[in-house]
Amino acid sequence: MDHDLLHIYPVSCPYCGEPLNLTMDTSAGEQAYVEDCAVCCRPIEVTLVMDGADWRLQVHRDDD
């Protein structure tokens, strides 16, 4: 696997505020999935999109 395609994004859980590091594989293209917070176990909506020449990661509450 090409490690240049793996990116670590520091984010905070939108529920409890716990800092999290999400590792994303940009070779898969734009992505959207749900990941549970390791601390509060609530579902976090994760979206990775191309923004011009850069990747942008967004996290949202599942109940928003």
C-alpha positions in Angstrom: 0.0 0.0 0.0 1.3 3.5 -0.9 1.7 5.3 2.4 1.5 8.7 0.6 -2.2 7.9 0.2 -2.8 7.4 3.9 -3.6 10.6 5.8 -4.2 11.1 9.5 -6.8 13.7 10.4 -7.1 14.9 14.0 -10.8 15.6 14.8 -13.0 15.8 17.9 -16.1 13.7 18.5 -19.1 15.9 17.8 -20.9 14.5 20.8 -18.4 14.3 23.7 -15.5 16.3 22.3 -12.9 13.6 22.7 -9.9 14.1 20.3 -9.7 11.3 17.7 -7.2 10.6 14.9 -8.9 9.1 11.8 -6.7 7.5 9.2 -8.1 7.8 5.7 -7.0 6.0 2.5 -7.4 8.6 -0.2 -6.8 6.0 -2.9 -10.5 5.0 -2.4 -11.7 8.5 -3.5 -14.4 10.4 -1.8 -16.0 8.5 1.1 -18.9 8.7 3.6 -19.4 6.3 6.4 -20.3 6.0 10.1 -17.8 5.3 12.8 -18.6 5.0 16.5 -16.7 7.2 19.0 -14.2 5.0 21.0 -15.2 6.9 24.2 -18.9 7.6 24.1 -19.8 5.0 21.4 -22.1 7.4 19.5 -22.3 7.2 15.7 -20.1 9.8 14.0 -20.8 10.6 10.3 -17.5 10.8 8.5 -17.2 12.4 5.1 -14.0 12.8 3.0 -14.3 15.0 0.0 -11.9 16.5 -2.5 -11.8 20.3 -2.1 -9.9 21.7 -5.1 -6.5 20.0 -4.9 -6.8 19.1 -1.2 -8.8 16.5 0.8 -11.2 17.7 3.5 -12.5 15.5 6.3 -15.8 16.4 8.1 -17.4 14.8 11.0 -21.0 15.3 12.1 -23.5 14.0 14.6 -25.7 11.3 13.4 -28.8 13.2 14.8 -28.1 16.5 13.0 
